[in-house]
């Protein structure tokens, strides 16, 4: 079950944060996302860069806590996509395809001429699409 | 000649130079955004878009007539069909449908199900009065005026405001006979 998804800009400014569980642990999810940003920075500034990453880098499992797992994905414009899931065994391919769809929805939202780059994403269509992608993801892990 | 018209639109579209659709959409979006920043009032921007469209249409009609070789339209109904099937197809790549003729045959509705100008666009709440595609109404008005038809064009349905398609109402006001700017004895 996906607990929350987040999009963070290249200056670590939050662009979109949506939680799909009950509302009371929203703050905890924010905190987890924030900590994961540090992990991403570490990975990005590491000698892992010897392998030239052409465009998107799927960063994989960033941060396993006792009940959550956080996966990360970095686009070539340094926009970070994070997903926090409560599932214990998620297939890598599922997460990768999730991120691809998420990235596509993000690109469409950002192409809106009324979107200001660097500000939060207020597109309702984006929110609906992300909810759809999240809902479509959950059954796949049991397949 | 009439049965050939729908096919001609596709053929011309395939033969002329084309530009990337996303580049076109993003350029138009940036232009509207800049107009909003410069002019600030939604009504003024609507008028400005219409005026820009008018200037474009006045020049576009020559290219249209040169490339499409359509014969002179017998009546307004034929004009409507040519705009919808040949003109829009040639320049935007979409076909529109013509409907809702009024009893005198002087006004019709042009319905567009698909509009490349508005891909990715979502109007924020502060600009709800904006007719984002107003340039289209200006283009049609400008083009028709150059072929001696004075028209009035209004938006009936707009997908950015929640409707299911784009509908333009085109009303023929009058046909202007051709005037020669020179005196006969010069």
Boltz contact constraints between the chains, C-beta under 6 A:
constraints:
  - contact:
      token1: [A, 108]
      token2: [B, 120]
      max_distance: 6.0
  - contact:
      token1: [A, 111]
      token2: [B, 120]
      max_distance: 6.0
  - contact:
      token1: [A, 112]
      token2: [B, 120]
      max_distance: 6.0
  - contact:
      token1: [A, 112]
      token2: [B, 121]
      max_distance: 6.0
  - contact:
      token1: [A, 112]
      token2: [B, 122]
      max_distance: 6.0
  - contact:
      token1: [A, 113]
      token2: [B, 29]
      max_distance: 6.0
  - contact:
      token1: [A, 113]
      token2: [B, 33]
      max_distance: 6.0
  - contact:
      token1: [A, 114]
      token2: [B, 124]
      max_distance: 6.0
  - contact:
      token1: [A, 123]
      token2: [B, 122]
      max_distance: 6.0
  - contact:
      token1: [A, 125]
      token2: [B, 122]
      max_distance: 6.0
